[in-house]
């Protein structure tokens, strides 16, 4: 009986040693500022709101300087661009599960984590246990920084938040 207790305690300690602040994350909602900086130090900023929900839902709503919604459900991506009156629908080669990526992040320093997805490395910063920013380099070697505010985690977000309506008069592009 004593050995079982010791083994159980060791298993718990091992679990805590490998767990990170995102281990119990099931959903995330926040306002965001996305800055993209090129190698000449030119920067553009976008603003909006983001929702993630396990197992594989995400919605990025860009509000300024463009109005665009990006819905991701597993491998399926739908981009609704109000400014262009256009809808792009595509299928990804590999499913993107943002919460799983966060949960696999490795702690590098206090409030700093690193996550890997495909060929991209993500630097994640937290503040008081809440995601404050994510930074990475895109396929064009632009530095992308997502800064979050008004963050809320583990909300009961309805799946209906990830449904979309395509206006009948929008141009449709399937890729």
N, C-alpha and C positions, 0 to 999 in steps of 0.2 A: 504494500500500500504506500509506504514512504517513497519508494522508487518511482511510482506513478506520479506522485505529487512533484517530485524533483523534475521528472521528464516534462510534465505539464508546464511547470514554471520556466524551464529552459525553452520550451516551444514558444511560450508567451514572450519571453525576452527576445528571442530571435525574431519574432514577428514585429515587435516594436523597433528593433534595431534596423529592420529593412523598410518599415513603413515610413511614409512621408505625410506631410500635412494634407495631401490630396486623397489619401487612402479611402476616406469615407464620402468623397464627393460624388453626388448623384445628379446635381444640376447646378447651374451657375447663370446669373443674370447680372449685367452691368452696363453702364454707359462706357463708351470707349473713344479714345483718340488714337488714330493710326497715322503715324508719320513714316514717310518713305523718303530716304535720303540716298541720292546717287553718289558716285565716286567723285563728282565735282562739288559735292556738298550742297546741291540743290535739294530743297525739301518741299514736300507737299503734305498737307494734313487733311485727314478725313475724320468725321465725327458721326457717331451713331450709337446703337444699342445692340447688344449680343445676348443670345440665349443658348445654353447647351443643356442637353438632358440625356442621361443614359437611356438606352444603350448606344444610340448613334444619331441623335438629332442635334442640329444646330441651325441657328437663324441669325444672320448678320444684317441689320437694318442700317444702311448708310443714309444720313440725312443731309449732310453738308460736306463739301460743296456740290455733291451729286446726290440724287435720290435713287437708291438701289437696294433691293432685298436679295440676299443669297440664302437659299434653303438647302441644307445638306441632310440627307437621310441615307446613311450608309454610303453606298457608291453613287447614289443619284444626286445630282446637283442641278438646281434651277436658279437662274439669275434673272430677276425681273428689274429692268432698268427703266424707270419712269421717264427720265430725261430723254432717252432714245426711243421710248415706246417700243421696247424690244424685250423678248424673252429668249434666253439661251438655256437649253437643256442638254446635259451631258452625263456620261457615266464615267466615273473614275476607275482607273486600273486597280487601285487598292482603296479599301474603305478607310475613311478618316473618322476616328473616334477620339475627339479631343480630350474627353475626360480620361480615357485609358492612357493617352499620351502623358497627361499630367500625373496620373497615378504611377507611371513607370519612371518618373523623373527621379534623378539622383541628387541628393543634397550635396552641395559643394562648399557652402559656407553658411553663416547665419542668414536666414531669409533669402538664400540664393540656391537655385536648382538648375540642373541641365537635363533636357530630354532630347531624345533622338527619334525622328520619324523619317523613314526612307533615307534620303541623303541630306536631310536638314537637321541642324542642331539648334535647339531652342534654349535660350537663357531666360529663366523665370525668376521673378522677384516677388517676395511676399512682404506684407506688412501686417503684423499682429495676426498671422495665420491666414491672411486673405491675399489672393493673387492681386498684385498691384501692377505688374507689367510683364510682357513677353517680348523678347527681342530675337530676331533671326535675320539671316541674309537670304533673299529670294533667288530665283534662278538667274536673274540678271545682275547679281551681286549688289543689289540695293539693300541698304540696312532698313529693316522694317521694325518699328517699335509700336506695340499696342499698350497703351496706358489705360488702366481701368479706374472707374470711380463709381460710387453708389453700388458696390458689389453686394450681391446676396447669394448665398449658397444653400443647397439642399432644400429648395422650395418645391412645393407640389405644383409643378408646371404641367398643364394639360397638353396632351398631344395635339390638340386643335391649334395651339400656338404655332405649330410647324406646318400647318396646311396653308395653301395659297390659292388665290384666284388669278387666272390669267385673263386680262382684259381682251375681249374679242378682237379689237382693232390693233393689237400689238403684233409686230412682226415676230414670227417664231423661227428660231434657228436651232436645229438639232445637230449636235456634234458627236 
